[in-house]
């Protein structure tokens, strides 16, 4: 996949992560989007490095999507813990 594909995958993964973890984010839409892109890169890297699942050239690979969404969820939770306010 190209870098553009990873960015698009990250945008979609960030939106899915936001849907799975609703609530107020300190960074708003832009922060959540950037977390999604970073999560896709980190999830893909972890998947390739430690889970022995190489990054495929296919955009529709389920494991790649799961890694991107998982990475986005982890970063979103960490972001909320570090920078979030208490829930009102």
Buried (B, 14 or more C-beta within 10 A) or exposed (E): BEEEBBBBBBBBBBBBBBEEBEEEBEBEEEBBBBBBBBBBBBBBEBBBEEEEBEBEEEEEBEBBBBBBBBBBBBBBBEBBEEEBEEEE
